Amino acid sequence: MKITAKLFLLVFALIIASFSSLEAQRGGRGGSPEERAERQTKMMTDSLTLSTAQVKKVTEINLKYAKLTAETRQAARENMDPDGDREAQRASMREMFQKIKAEQKDELKVILTSDQMAKFEKIEANRNSKRGERGKRGKRGGKKRKGKKVKEQKAEHEHGEGSHEHN
């Protein structure tokens, strides 16, 4: 009995440790608003070579909007209708987050030089395009895509495409 309980606790601890390790490898995308604001400020400081005065102001702005984003996300989760149109709910959330980002960008324009702002917008556009590429891979649970691909390959084979070995 004691060995079973110890084994269970060991397995549980290993599972928790593996999830923690996985999150660290992913760059810790989540975290508290303070952690997200700190990461964003560090990225901006490194890539835009911010002055000390700019770092202080950018930190305040990033923290303000990280908190606002977290609050908005939490409110949306609490108000989500489980029977509602999930795609419409996602679109609504996406729109809210775009407004928050636009407000944040407007505040940053006051602090950053025009060169820094142009570089920041380029970084954001690059990040958004990568995010879009991930979305093109399909929804979670790629089994449907795989099945579709197999069906397409079979159809090609039946129509004579790819059946060169018969010649």
N, C-alpha and C positions, 0 to 999 in steps of 0.2 A: 504494500500500500504506500509506504513512504517513498519507495523507488519510483512508483508511478507518478506521484505528486511532484517529485523532484524532476523527473523527466519532462512532465508537462510544463513546469515552470521554466525549464531550460529551453524547450522548444518555443514557448511563448516569448521569452527574452530574445531568442535568436530572430524571431519574426519581427519584433519591434526594432531590433538593431538593424535588420536588413531594410526596413522601411525608412529609418532615419538615414541610413547610408544612401539609399536611392534618392531621397529628397536632396541630400547634400550634393550628389552627382548632378542632379538636374539644375543646380544653381540656386536652390532654395527659392523657387519662384514665389512661393507663398510667404508666410511670415506675417509679423505684425505690420501695421502701417509704418511704424518707426523704422523697422528693418527695410521695408521696401523703399521708403524715402531715402534712407542712408545709401542703399545700393544705387538708386537712381542718381543721387547727388555725386557719389563717387565716380560713376560712369561719366557724368557730365563734366566733373572736375578734370578727369583724365583726358577725355576726348576734346573738350573745349578750352582747356587751360584757363580755368576761371581764376580771377583774383580772389584774395582773401575776403574782401567785402562782398563779392559776387557769391562766393561759397555760402556765406552766412544767409544771404537773402534767398538763394536758390534752395537751401536746406529748409527754410521756413515754408516756402511755396510748395516744395515737394511733400513735406509732411502734411500740410493743410489738405492737399488734394489726395494724398494716400489715405488719410482719415476719411475724407468725403467719399472716396471710392469704396472703402470698406463698409461704411455706413449704408451707402446706396445698395451695395451687393447684399448686405444682411437684410435690409428692408425688402428687397426684391425676393429673396429666398422665403422670407416670412409671409409675404403676400402672394406667393406663387400658387396658382390654382392647379392642383394635380390633374384635374380633368379638363383643363383649358388647352388652348392651342399653344403647344410648346414653342413652335417656330415664331409665333407672334410675340410670345413672352421674351424670347431671345432677341428678337428684333427691337423690342421696346428697351430692353436692357442695353443693347448695343448702342442705341440712340442716346440713352442717358449717359453712358460712358464717353461717347464722342463729345457730348456737350461739356462734360467735366474736363476732358482733355483740351478742348478748345479754350475754355476759361483759363486753364493752367498755362497754356501756350501764350495767351494774351498777357498774363502777368509776367511770364518769362521774357517777353519781347521788351518790356520796360527795363529789365536788368541786363540782358545780354546785348553785346554789340551786334551789328547787322551781320558781320562775318560769322560770329558764334551762332547766331540764330539760324543762318543759312546751313551751317554745318549740322546743327541740332536737327533741323527739319530733314536733312538728307539722311541722318542716322535713323530718325523715326520712320521715314519712308522705306528705308531698307529693312528695318525690323518688321514693319507692317507687311511688306511684300513676302518676307519669309513666313510670317504668320499665315498669309493667304495661301502659300504653297502647301503648308501643313493641312489646311482645310480642303485642298483639292484631292487629298489622298482618300477622302471618304470619311464616313462616320465610323465610330468605334465598332469593333467587331467585324473586321474586314472579311469575314466568311462570305458575305453576300457578294462582295466584289470578286472574290476568288472564284466563286461558283459561276458568276457571270462571265468571267474570263475563260473558264473552262468551256462553258457553253459556246462562246464565240470561237474558240479554237476548234471545237468539234464541228461547228457550222462551216468554218473555213475549210476544214479537212474534207467534209462531205461535198462541198461545192468544187472540189478540185484544187483549191489553193493549198499549197503545202504538200500535195500528194505526188511529188516528183519521183518517188522511188518506183512507181508503177510504170514509168516510161522505159 
